Amino acid sequence: MGFILPFTRGLFTALIPISLLISVYLVILYNNNYNFFSVAGMISVFFLGYIIEVIGVQTGQIFGRYIYGNALGPKLFGVPLIIGINWLILSYASVSLLNQFKIRKPLALFLAPLLMVFYDFFLEQVAGKLDMWYWENLDAPVNNYIAWYIAGFVMVLILLVARVNFKNSVAPVIFSSQFAFFFLLSYLI
């Protein structure tokens, strides 16, 4: 409701970075099996997500032409510092969700990025209204979704190669609740 009502939208928009930080904290807390490679894989996904966003914003060549608003917090090179956390949460949580359905990892490598693209489709409907980012031509271009799939594939591959533990009771809930949130908002605002 806080995002739907115009007079409270600003307050709830300001809480988005805090929400992402709480989400990553919970994902990390409920993943109880860490080793050097899994931590390195997660850190790699964080930095890869941030770097492709910087390249995307600066060149317009990856996702299309867009700029970030202020809702996601402080920016460096035009990209919110927290965006790498978002990529990490989405790639990890999508595989974790598939893991609950006993989807084998080779198949998850192809399905998890598809879940991420489906998630992004609804996110794109409200991103501008929440001051997250703005597309040059108002709507996300098709190459945005293609790039999301490719980026998601590479990030999931990194996590799988790093043998990250995807048995996490919180991550699928975070993915599902965020998906439901953006799905509902796309119809309500």
TIRO-2110 file (N, C-alpha, C; in Angstrom, 1 decimal):
// TIRO-2110
0.8, -1.2, 0.0, N, 1, A
0.0, 0.0, 0.0, CA, 1, A
0.9, 1.3, 0.0, C, 1, A
2.0, 1.2, 0.6, N, 2, A
2.9, 2.3, 0.7, CA, 2, A
3.4, 2.8, -0.6, C, 2, A
3.5, 1.9, -1.6, N, 3, A
3.9, 2.3, -2.9, CA, 3, A
2.8, 2.8, -3.8, C, 3, A
1.6, 2.3, -3.5, N, 4, A
0.4, 2.6, -4.3, CA, 4, A
-0.1, 4.0, -4.0, C, 4, A
-0.1, 4.4, -2.7, N, 5, A
-0.6, 5.7, -2.3, CA, 5, A
0.5, 6.8, -2.6, C, 5, A
0.1, 7.8, -3.4, N, 6, A
1.1, 8.8, -3.8, CA, 6, A
1.7, 9.6, -2.7, C, 6, A
1.0, 9.8, -1.6, N, 7, A
1.6, 10.6, -0.5, CA, 7, A
2.6, 9.8, 0.4, C, 7, A
2.6, 8.4, 0.2, N, 8, A
3.6, 7.6, 1.0, CA, 8, A
4.6, 7.0, 0.1, C, 8, A
4.5, 7.1, -1.2, N, 9, A
5.4, 6.5, -2.2, CA, 9, A
6.8, 6.9, -2.0, C, 9, A
7.1, 8.2, -1.7, N, 10, A
8.4, 8.7, -1.5, CA, 10, A
9.1, 8.0, -0.4, C, 10, A
8.4, 7.9, 0.7, N, 11, A
9.0, 7.2, 1.9, CA, 11, A
9.3, 5.8, 1.6, C, 11, A
8.4, 5.0, 1.0, N, 12, A
8.7, 3.6, 0.8, CA, 12, A
9.7, 3.4, -0.3, C, 12, A
9.8, 4.4, -1.2, N, 13, A
10.9, 4.3, -2.3, CA, 13, A
12.2, 4.5, -1.6, C, 13, A
12.3, 5.4, -0.6, N, 14, A
13.6, 5.6, 0.1, CA, 14, A
14.0, 4.3, 0.9, C, 14, A
13.1, 3.4, 1.2, N, 15, A
13.4, 2.2, 1.9, CA, 15, A
13.9, 1.1, 1.0, C, 15, A
13.9, 1.2, -0.3, N, 16, A
14.2, 0.1, -1.2, CA, 16, A
15.7, -0.4, -0.9, C, 16, A
16.7, 0.5, -0.8, N, 17, A
18.0, 0.0, -0.5, CA, 17, A
18.1, -0.8, 0.8, C, 17, A
17.4, -0.3, 1.8, N, 18, A
17.4, -1.0, 3.1, CA, 18, A
16.8, -2.4, 2.9, C, 18, A
15.7, -2.5, 2.1, N, 19, A
15.0, -3.7, 1.9, CA, 19, A
16.0, -4.7, 1.2, C, 19, A
16.8, -4.2, 0.2, N, 20, A
17.7, -5.1, -0.5, CA, 20, A
18.8, -5.6, 0.4, C, 20, A
19.3, -4.7, 1.3, N, 21, A
20.3, -5.1, 2.3, CA, 21, A
19.8, -6.1, 3.2, C, 21, A
18.6, -6.0, 3.7, N, 22, A
18.0, -7.0, 4.6, CA, 22, A
17.8, -8.3, 3.9, C, 22, A
17.4, -8.2, 2.6, N, 23, A
17.3, -9.5, 1.8, CA, 23, A
18.6, -10.2, 1.7, C, 23, A
19.7, -9.5, 1.3, N, 24, A
20.9, -10.2, 1.2, CA, 24, A
21.4, -10.7, 2.5, C, 24, A
21.2, -10.0, 3.6, N, 25, A
21.6, -10.4, 4.9, CA, 25, A
20.9, -11.7, 5.2, C, 25, A
19.6, -11.8, 5.0, N, 26, A
18.8, -13.0, 5.3, CA, 26, A
19.3, -14.2, 4.4, C, 26, A
19.5, -13.9, 3.1, N, 27, A
20.0, -15.0, 2.2, CA, 27, A
21.4, -15.5, 2.7, C, 27, A
22.3, -14.6, 3.1, N, 28, A
23.6, -15.1, 3.6, CA, 28, A
23.4, -15.8, 5.0, C, 28, A
22.5, -15.3, 5.8, N, 29, A
22.3, -15.9, 7.1, CA, 29, A
21.8, -17.3, 7.0, C, 29, A
20.9, -17.6, 6.1, N, 30, A
20.3, -18.9, 5.9, CA, 30, A
21.0, -19.8, 5.0, C, 30, A
22.2, -19.4, 4.5, N, 31, A
23.1, -20.3, 3.7, CA, 31, A
24.2, -20.6, 4.7, C, 31, A
24.1, -21.8, 5.2, N, 32, A
25.0, -22.2, 6.3, CA, 32, A
26.2, -23.0, 5.8, C, 32, A
26.5, -23.0, 4.5, N, 33, A
27.6, -23.8, 4.0, CA, 33, A
28.5, -22.9, 3.1, C, 33, A
29.5, -22.3, 3.7, N, 34, A
30.4, -21.4, 2.9, CA, 34, A
31.8, -22.0, 2.9, C, 34, A
32.4, -21.8, 1.8, N, 35, A
33.9, -22.1, 1.6, CA, 35, A
34.5, -21.0, 0.7, C, 35, A
35.8, -21.1, 0.5, N, 36, A
36.5, -20.1, -0.2, CA, 36, A
35.8, -19.9, -1.6, C, 36, A
35.5, -21.0, -2.3, N, 37, A
35.0, -20.9, -3.7, CA, 37, A
33.6, -20.4, -3.7, C, 37, A
32.8, -20.7, -2.8, N, 38, A
31.4, -20.2, -2.8, CA, 38, A
31.4, -18.7, -2.5, C, 38, A
32.2, -18.3, -1.6, N, 39, A
32.3, -16.9, -1.3, CA, 39, A
32.8, -16.1, -2.5, C, 39, A
33.9, -16.7, -3.1, N, 40, A
34.5, -16.0, -4.3, CA, 40, A
33.5, -15.9, -5.4, C, 40, A
32.6, -17.0, -5.6, N, 41, A
31.6, -17.0, -6.6, CA, 41, A
30.6, -15.9, -6.3, C, 41, A
30.1, -15.8, -5.1, N, 42, A
29.1, -14.8, -4.8, CA, 42, A
29.7, -13.4, -5.0, C, 42, A
30.9, -13.1, -4.5, N, 43, A
31.6, -11.8, -4.7, CA, 43, A
31.7, -11.5, -6.2, C, 43, A
32.1, -12.6, -7.0, N, 44, A
32.2, -12.4, -8.4, CA, 44, A
30.9, -12.0, -9.1, C, 44, A
29.8, -12.6, -8.7, N, 45, A
28.5, -12.2, -9.2, CA, 45, A
28.2, -10.8, -8.8, C, 45, A
28.5, -10.4, -7.6, N, 46, A
28.2, -9.0, -7.2, CA, 46, A
28.9, -8.0, -8.1, C, 46, A
30.2, -8.3, -8.3, N, 47, A
31.0, -7.3, -9.1, CA, 47, A
30.7, -7.4, -10.6, C, 47, A
30.4, -8.6, -11.1, N, 48, A
30.0, -8.7, -12.5, CA, 48, A
28.7, -8.0, -12.7, C, 48, A
27.7, -8.1, -11.8, N, 49, A
26.5, -7.4, -11.9, CA, 49, A
26.7, -5.9, -12.0, C, 49, A
27.5, -5.4, -11.1, N, 50, A
27.8, -4.0, -11.0, CA, 50, A
28.5, -3.5, -12.3, C, 50, A
29.5, -4.2, -12.7, N, 51, A
30.3, -3.9, -13.9, CA, 51, A
29.4, -3.8, -15.2, C, 51, A
28.6, -4.8, -15.4, N, 52, A
27.8, -4.8, -16.6, CA, 52, A
26.8, -3.7, -16.6, C, 52, A
26.3, -3.3, -15.4, N, 53, A
25.4, -2.1, -15.3, CA, 53, A
26.2, -0.8, -15.6, C, 53, A
27.4, -0.7, -15.1, N, 54, A
28.2, 0.5, -15.5, CA, 54, A
28.4, 0.6, -17.0, C, 54, A
28.8, -0.5, -17.6, N, 55, A
29.0, -0.6, -19.0, CA, 55, A
27.7, -0.3, -19.7, C, 55, A
26.6, -0.8, -19.2, N, 56, A
25.3, -0.6, -19.8, CA, 56, A
24.8, 0.9, -19.8, C, 56, A
25.0, 1.5, -18.6, N, 57, A
24.6, 2.9, -18.5, CA, 57, A
25.5, 3.8, -19.3, C, 57, A
26.8, 3.5, -19.3, N, 58, A
27.8, 4.4, -19.9, CA, 58, A
27.7, 4.3, -21.5, C, 58, A
27.3, 3.1, -22.0, N, 59, A
27.4, 2.9, -23.4, CA, 59, A
26.0, 2.7, -24.1, C, 59, A
25.0, 2.2, -23.3, N, 60, A
23.7, 1.9, -23.9, CA, 60, A
23.8, 0.7, -24.7, C, 60, A
24.9, -0.1, -24.7, N, 61, A
25.0, -1.2, -25.6, CA, 61, A
24.6, -2.5, -25.1, C, 61, A
24.4, -2.7, -23.8, N, 62, A
24.1, -4.0, -23.2, CA, 62, A
22.5, -4.2, -23.1, C, 62, A
21.9, -3.3, -22.3, N, 63, A
20.5, -3.4, -22.1, CA, 63, A
19.7, -2.4, -22.9, C, 63, A
20.3, -1.4, -23.4, N, 64, A
19.6, -0.3, -24.1, CA, 64, A
20.0, 1.0, -23.3, C, 64, A
19.4, 2.1, -23.8, N, 65, A
19.8, 3.4, -23.1, CA, 65, A
18.8, 3.6, -22.0, C, 65, A
19.4, 3.8, -20.8, N, 66, A
18.7, 4.1, -19.6, CA, 66, A
19.6, 4.8, -18.6, C, 66, A
19.0, 5.4, -17.6, N, 67, A
19.7, 6.1, -16.5, CA, 67, A
19.0, 5.7, -15.2, C, 67, A
19.8, 5.7, -14.2, N, 68, A
19.3, 5.3, -12.8, CA, 68, A
18.7, 6.6, -12.2, C, 68, A
17.6, 6.4, -11.5, N, 69, A
17.1, 7.5, -10.6, CA, 69, A
17.8, 7.4, -9.3, C, 69, A
17.1, 7.9, -8.2, N, 70, A
17.7, 8.0, -6.9, CA, 70, A
17.2, 6.9, -5.9, C, 70, A
16.2, 6.1, -6.3, N, 71, A
15.6, 5.2, -5.4, CA, 71, A
16.6, 4.1, -4.8, C, 71, A
17.6, 3.7, -5.6, N, 72, A
18.5, 2.6, -5.2, CA, 72, A
19.7, 3.1, -4.5, C, 72, A
19.7, 4.4, -4.1, N, 73, A
20.8, 4.9, -3.2, CA, 73, A
22.0, 5.5, -4.0, C, 73, A
23.1, 5.7, -3.3, N, 74, A
24.3, 6.3, -3.8, CA, 74, A
24.8, 5.6, -5.1, C, 74, A
25.3, 6.4, -6.0, N, 75, A
25.8, 5.9, -7.3, CA, 75, A
27.3, 6.2, -7.5, C, 75, A
27.9, 5.3, -8.2, N, 76, A
29.3, 5.5, -8.7, CA, 76, A
29.3, 5.2, -10.2, C, 76, A
29.8, 6.1, -11.0, N, 77, A
29.7, 5.9, -12.5, CA, 77, A
28.3, 5.8, -13.0, C, 77, A
27.3, 6.5, -12.3, N, 78, A
26.0, 6.5, -12.7, CA, 78, A
25.1, 5.3, -12.3, C, 78, A
25.7, 4.4, -11.5, N, 79, A
25.1, 3.1, -11.2, CA, 79, A
25.0, 3.0, -9.6, C, 79, A
23.9, 2.7, -9.1, N, 80, A
23.8, 2.5, -7.6, CA, 80, A
24.7, 1.4, -7.2, C, 80, A
25.4, 1.7, -6.1, N, 81, A
26.4, 0.7, -5.5, CA, 81, A
25.7, -0.6, -5.2, C, 81, A
24.4, -0.5, -4.8, N, 82, A
23.7, -1.7, -4.4, CA, 82, A
23.2, -2.7, -5.5, C, 82, A
23.4, -2.3, -6.7, N, 83, A
22.9, -3.0, -7.9, CA, 83, A
23.5, -4.4, -8.0, C, 83, A
24.8, -4.5, -7.6, N, 84, A
25.4, -5.8, -7.6, CA, 84, A
24.8, -6.8, -6.6, C, 84, A
24.3, -6.2, -5.5, N, 85, A
23.5, -7.1, -4.5, CA, 85, A
22.3, -7.6, -5.1, C, 85, A
21.6, -6.7, -5.9, N, 86, A
20.3, -7.2, -6.5, CA, 86, A
20.6, -8.3, -7.5, C, 86, A
21.6, -8.2, -8.3, N, 87, A
22.0, -9.3, -9.2, CA, 87, A
22.3, -10.6, -8.5, C, 87, A
23.1, -10.5, -7.4, N, 88, A
23.4, -11.6, -6.6, CA, 88, A
22.2, -12.3, -6.0, C, 88, A
21.3, -11.5, -5.4, N, 89, A
20.1, -12.0, -4.8, CA, 89, A
19.2, -12.8, -5.8, C, 89, A
19.0, -12.1, -7.0, N, 90, A
18.2, -12.7, -8.0, CA, 90, A
18.8, -14.0, -8.6, C, 90, A
20.1, -14.0, -8.9, N, 91, A
20.6, -15.2, -9.5, CA, 91, A
20.7, -16.3, -8.4, C, 91, A
21.0, -16.0, -7.2, N, 92, A
21.1, -17.1, -6.2, CA, 92, A
19.7, -17.6, -5.8, C, 92, A
18.7, -16.6, -5.6, N, 93, A
17.4, -17.0, -5.2, CA, 93, A
16.6, -17.8, -6.3, C, 93, A
16.9, -17.4, -7.5, N, 94, A
16.2, -18.2, -8.6, CA, 94, A
16.6, -19.6, -8.6, C, 94, A
17.9, -19.9, -8.4, N, 95, A
18.4, -21.3, -8.4, CA, 95, A
17.9, -22.0, -7.1, C, 95, A
17.9, -21.2, -6.0, N, 96, A
17.4, -21.8, -4.8, CA, 96, A
15.9, -22.2, -4.9, C, 96, A
15.1, -21.4, -5.6, N, 97, A
13.7, -21.7, -5.8, CA, 97, A
13.6, -23.0, -6.6, C, 97, A
14.3, -23.1, -7.7, N, 98, A
14.3, -24.3, -8.5, CA, 98, A
14.8, -25.5, -7.7, C, 98, A
15.7, -25.3, -6.9, N, 99, A
16.3, -26.4, -6.0, CA, 99, A
15.2, -27.0, -5.2, C, 99, A
14.2, -26.1, -4.7, N, 100, A
13.1, -26.6, -3.9, CA, 100, A
12.2, -27.6, -4.7, C, 100, A
12.2, -27.4, -6.0, N, 101, A
11.4, -28.3, -6.8, CA, 101, A
12.2, -29.4, -7.4, C, 101, A
13.4, -29.6, -6.8, N, 102, A
14.3, -30.7, -7.2, CA, 102, A
14.7, -30.7, -8.7, C, 102, A
14.8, -29.4, -9.2, N, 103, A
15.3, -29.2, -10.6, CA, 103, A
16.8, -29.4, -10.5, C, 103, A
17.3, -30.3, -11.4, N, 104, A
18.7, -30.5, -11.4, CA, 104, A
19.5, -29.3, -11.9, C, 104, A
20.7, -29.2, -11.4, N, 105, A
21.5, -28.0, -11.7, CA, 105, A
21.8, -27.7, -13.2, C, 105, A
22.0, -28.7, -14.0, N, 106, A
22.2, -28.4, -15.4, CA, 106, A
20.9, -27.8, -16.1, C, 106, A
19.7, -28.2, -15.7, N, 107, A
18.5, -27.6, -16.1, CA, 107, A
18.3, -26.3, -15.5, C, 107, A
18.6, -26.1, -14.2, N, 108, A
18.5, -24.9, -13.5, CA, 108, A
19.4, -23.8, -14.2, C, 108, A
20.5, -24.2, -14.8, N, 109, A
21.3, -23.2, -15.5, CA, 109, A
20.6, -22.5, -16.6, C, 109, A
19.6, -23.2, -17.2, N, 110, A
18.8, -22.5, -18.3, CA, 110, A
17.5, -21.9, -17.8, C, 110, A
16.9, -22.6, -16.7, N, 111, A
15.6, -22.1, -16.2, CA, 111, A
15.8, -20.9, -15.3, C, 111, A
16.8, -20.8, -14.5, N, 112, A
17.0, -19.7, -13.5, CA, 112, A
17.0, -18.4, -14.2, C, 112, A
17.8, -18.2, -15.3, N, 113, A
17.8, -16.9, -16.0, CA, 113, A
16.5, -16.6, -16.6, C, 113, A
15.7, -17.6, -17.0, N, 114, A
14.4, -17.4, -17.5, CA, 114, A
13.5, -16.8, -16.4, C, 114, A
13.6, -17.4, -15.2, N, 115, A
12.8, -16.8, -14.1, CA, 115, A
13.2, -15.3, -13.9, C, 115, A
14.5, -15.1, -14.0, N, 116, A
15.0, -13.7, -13.8, CA, 116, A
14.4, -12.8, -14.8, C, 116, A
14.3, -13.2, -16.1, N, 117, A
13.8, -12.4, -17.1, CA, 117, A
12.3, -12.1, -16.9, C, 117, A
11.6, -13.2, -16.5, N, 118, A
10.2, -13.1, -16.2, CA, 118, A
10.0, -12.1, -15.0, C, 118, A
10.8, -12.1, -14.0, N, 119, A
10.8, -11.2, -12.9, CA, 119, A
11.0, -9.8, -13.4, C, 119, A
12.0, -9.6, -14.3, N, 120, A
12.4, -8.3, -14.8, CA, 120, A
11.2, -7.7, -15.6, C, 120, A
10.5, -8.5, -16.3, N, 121, A
9.4, -8.0, -17.2, CA, 121, A
8.4, -7.2, -16.3, C, 121, A
8.1, -7.7, -15.1, N, 122, A
7.2, -7.0, -14.3, CA, 122, A
7.8, -5.8, -13.5, C, 122, A
9.1, -6.0, -13.2, N, 123, A
9.9, -4.9, -12.6, CA, 123, A
9.9, -3.7, -13.5, C, 123, A
10.2, -4.0, -14.8, N, 124, A
10.3, -2.9, -15.7, CA, 124, A
9.0, -2.0, -15.8, C, 124, A
7.9, -2.6, -15.5, N, 125, A
6.6, -1.9, -15.6, CA, 125, A
6.5, -0.8, -14.5, C, 125, A
7.3, -0.9, -13.4, N, 126, A
7.1, 0.0, -12.3, CA, 126, A
8.4, 0.7, -12.0, C, 126, A
9.5, 0.3, -12.6, N, 127, A
10.9, 0.9, -12.2, CA, 127, A
10.9, 2.4, -12.3, C, 127, A
10.4, 3.0, -13.4, N, 128, A
10.3, 4.4, -13.5, CA, 128, A
9.4, 5.1, -12.5, C, 128, A
8.3, 4.5, -12.3, N, 129, A
7.4, 5.1, -11.3, CA, 129, A
7.9, 5.1, -9.9, C, 129, A
8.9, 4.2, -9.6, N, 130, A
9.5, 4.2, -8.3, CA, 130, A
10.9, 4.8, -8.3, C, 130, A
11.2, 5.6, -9.3, N, 131, A
12.5, 6.3, -9.5, CA, 131, A
13.7, 5.4, -9.4, C, 131, A
13.5, 4.1, -9.9, N, 132, A
14.7, 3.2, -9.9, CA, 132, A
15.5, 3.5, -11.1, C, 132, A
14.9, 3.4, -12.3, N, 133, A
15.6, 3.8, -13.6, CA, 133, A
14.6, 4.2, -14.6, C, 133, A
15.2, 4.8, -15.7, N, 134, A
14.3, 5.4, -16.7, CA, 134, A
14.9, 5.0, -18.1, C, 134, A
14.1, 4.5, -19.0, N, 135, A
14.5, 4.1, -20.3, CA, 135, A
14.4, 5.3, -21.2, C, 135, A
15.3, 5.4, -22.2, N, 136, A
15.3, 6.5, -23.1, CA, 136, A
14.0, 6.6, -23.9, C, 136, A
13.4, 5.5, -24.3, N, 137, A
12.2, 5.5, -25.0, CA, 137, A
11.0, 5.0, -24.2, C, 137, A
11.1, 5.3, -22.8, N, 138, A
10.1, 4.9, -21.9, CA, 138, A
9.9, 3.4, -21.5, C, 138, A
10.0, 2.6, -22.5, N, 139, A
9.8, 1.2, -22.3, CA, 139, A
11.1, 0.4, -22.5, C, 139, A
11.3, -0.7, -21.8, N, 140, A
12.5, -1.5, -21.9, CA, 140, A
12.5, -2.1, -23.3, C, 140, A
13.7, -2.0, -24.0, N, 141, A
13.7, -2.6, -25.3, CA, 141, A
13.9, -4.1, -25.2, C, 141, A
13.7, -4.8, -26.3, N, 142, A
13.8, -6.3, -26.3, CA, 142, A
15.2, -6.8, -25.9, C, 142, A
16.2, -6.0, -26.4, N, 143, A
17.6, -6.5, -26.1, CA, 143, A
17.8, -6.4, -24.6, C, 143, A
17.0, -5.6, -23.8, N, 144, A
17.2, -5.7, -22.3, CA, 144, A
16.9, -7.1, -21.8, C, 144, A
15.9, -7.7, -22.3, N, 145, A
15.5, -9.0, -21.8, CA, 145, A
16.5, -10.1, -22.3, C, 145, A
17.0, -9.9, -23.5, N, 146, A
18.0, -10.8, -24.0, CA, 146, A
19.3, -10.7, -23.1, C, 146, A
19.6, -9.5, -22.9, N, 147, A
20.8, -9.2, -22.0, CA, 147, A
20.6, -9.8, -20.6, C, 147, A
19.4, -9.6, -20.1, N, 148, A
19.1, -10.2, -18.8, CA, 148, A
19.3, -11.7, -18.8, C, 148, A
18.8, -12.3, -19.8, N, 149, A
19.0, -13.8, -19.8, CA, 149, A
20.5, -14.2, -19.9, C, 149, A
21.2, -13.5, -20.7, N, 150, A
22.6, -13.9, -20.9, CA, 150, A
23.4, -13.6, -19.6, C, 150, A
23.1, -12.4, -19.0, N, 151, A
23.8, -12.0, -17.7, CA, 151, A
23.4, -13.0, -16.7, C, 151, A
22.1, -13.3, -16.6, N, 152, A
21.7, -14.3, -15.6, CA, 152, A
22.3, -15.7, -15.8, C, 152, A
22.4, -16.1, -17.0, N, 153, A
23.0, -17.4, -17.3, CA, 153, A
24.5, -17.4, -16.8, C, 153, A
25.2, -16.3, -17.1, N, 154, A
26.6, -16.3, -16.7, CA, 154, A
26.7, -16.3, -15.2, C, 154, A
25.9, -15.5, -14.5, N, 155, A
25.9, -15.4, -13.1, CA, 155, A
25.5, -16.7, -12.4, C, 155, A
24.5, -17.4, -12.9, N, 156, A
24.1, -18.7, -12.4, CA, 156, A
25.3, -19.7, -12.6, C, 156, A
25.9, -19.6, -13.8, N, 157, A
27.0, -20.5, -14.1, CA, 157, A
28.1, -20.3, -13.1, C, 157, A
28.4, -19.1, -12.8, N, 158, A
29.5, -18.8, -11.8, CA, 158, A
29.1, -19.4, -10.5, C, 158, A
27.9, -19.2, -10.0, N, 159, A
27.5, -19.8, -8.7, CA, 159, A
27.5, -21.3, -8.7, C, 159, A
27.1, -21.9, -9.8, N, 160, A
27.2, -23.4, -9.9, CA, 160, A
28.6, -23.9, -9.9, C, 160, A
29.5, -23.3, -10.7, N, 161, A
30.9, -23.7, -10.8, CA, 161, A
31.5, -23.5, -9.4, C, 161, A
31.1, -22.5, -8.7, N, 162, A
31.7, -22.2, -7.3, CA, 162, A
31.1, -23.1, -6.3, C, 162, A
30.2, -24.0, -6.7, N, 163, A
29.5, -24.9, -5.8, CA, 163, A
28.9, -24.3, -4.6, C, 163, A
28.2, -23.2, -4.9, N, 164, A
27.4, -22.5, -3.9, CA, 164, A
26.3, -23.4, -3.4, C, 164, A
26.0, -23.3, -2.1, N, 165, A
24.9, -24.1, -1.5, CA, 165, A
23.6, -23.4, -1.8, C, 165, A
22.7, -24.0, -2.5, N, 166, A
21.4, -23.4, -2.8, CA, 166, A
20.3, -23.9, -1.9, C, 166, A
20.6, -24.7, -0.9, N, 167, A
19.6, -25.1, 0.1, CA, 167, A
19.4, -24.0, 1.1, C, 167, A
18.4, -23.2, 0.9, N, 168, A
18.2, -22.0, 1.6, CA, 168, A
16.7, -21.8, 1.8, C, 168, A
16.1, -21.8, 2.9, N, 169, A
14.7, -21.7, 3.1, CA, 169, A
14.2, -20.3, 2.9, C, 169, A
15.0, -19.3, 3.0, N, 170, A
14.6, -17.9, 2.8, CA, 170, A
14.7, -17.4, 1.4, C, 170, A
15.7, -17.8, 0.7, N, 171, A
15.9, -17.2, -0.7, CA, 171, A
14.7, -17.4, -1.6, C, 171, A
14.1, -18.6, -1.7, N, 172, A
12.9, -18.7, -2.6, CA, 172, A
11.7, -17.8, -2.1, C, 172, A
11.6, -17.6, -0.8, N, 173, A
10.6, -16.8, -0.3, CA, 173, A
10.8, -15.3, -0.8, C, 173, A
12.1, -14.9, -0.7, N, 174, A
12.4, -13.5, -1.1, CA, 174, A
12.2, -13.4, -2.6, C, 174, A
12.6, -14.3, -3.4, N, 175, A
12.4, -14.2, -4.8, CA, 175, A
10.9, -14.2, -5.1, C, 175, A
10.1, -15.1, -4.5, N, 176, A
8.7, -15.2, -4.8, CA, 176, A
7.9, -13.9, -4.3, C, 176, A
8.3, -13.4, -3.2, N, 177, A
7.6, -12.3, -2.6, CA, 177, A
8.0, -11.0, -3.4, C, 177, A
9.2, -10.9, -3.9, N, 178, A
9.6, -9.7, -4.7, CA, 178, A
8.9, -9.8, -6.1, C, 178, A
8.8, -11.0, -6.6, N, 179, A
8.1, -11.2, -7.9, CA, 179, A
6.7, -10.8, -7.7, C, 179, A
6.0, -11.3, -6.7, N, 180, A
4.6, -11.0, -6.5, CA, 180, A
4.4, -9.5, -6.2, C, 180, A
5.3, -8.9, -5.5, N, 181, A
5.3, -7.5, -5.3, CA, 181, A
5.3, -6.7, -6.6, C, 181, A
6.2, -7.0, -7.5, N, 182, A
6.3, -6.2, -8.7, CA, 182, A
5.2, -6.6, -9.7, C, 182, A
4.7, -7.8, -9.6, N, 183, A
3.6, -8.3, -10.4, CA, 183, A
2.3, -7.4, -10.0, C, 183, A
2.1, -7.4, -8.8, N, 184, A
0.9, -6.6, -8.3, CA, 184, A
1.1, -5.1, -8.6, C, 184, A
2.2, -4.6, -8.3, N, 185, A
2.5, -3.1, -8.5, CA, 185, A
2.3, -2.8, -10.0, C, 185, A
2.7, -3.7, -10.9, N, 186, A
2.6, -3.4, -12.3, CA, 186, A
1.1, -3.2, -12.7, C, 186, A
0.2, -3.7, -11.9, N, 187, A
-1.2, -3.5, -12.3, CA, 187, A
-1.9, -2.4, -11.4, C, 187, A
-1.2, -2.1, -10.3, N, 188, A
-1.9, -1.1, -9.4, CA, 188, A
-1.4, 0.3, -9.5, C, 188, A
-0.2, 0.5, -10.0, N, 189, A
0.3, 1.9, -10.1, CA, 189, A
0.6, 2.3, -11.6, C, 189, A
END
